Amino acid sequence: MLTDKSAILAIEDIRQPVKLEVPEWNDSVYLRWPTASERDEWEIYIRENSTKPAAVIRAKLAAMLVSDETGKRLFSDGDIPALGAKSAPAIDRIFSRGVKMFAVSESEIEELEKN
């Protein structure tokens, strides 16, 4: 059992990015695994933007998770409007996989949007 703080903090527990086929773009992208802090950031973003179109919420998650094969983000928050203007099926595909990577259920998303 891990009871040593330094041992726990030294563990490399972020997995390698996941390759996701995006047929709408005739290619695939990598999705990086989020940290606990990034999940909190996304939940705060949902609460603060709950009156905006759902595309904004989906685009934020895509901006956070789409990466190169090493896990380096490809998009910044400044790219969210441009991602929101991309194909809905493509962004939905990324969003659906990303939500699973965040371990967030659809009911949790609805609850966050209400609050």
Secondary structure, DSSP 8 states (H G I E B T S, - for coil): ----HHHHHH-------EEEEEGGGTEEEEE----HHHHHHHHHHHHHTTTS-HHHHHHHHHHHHEE-TTS-BS--GGGHHHHHTS-HHHHHHHHHHHHHHHT--HHHHHHHHH-
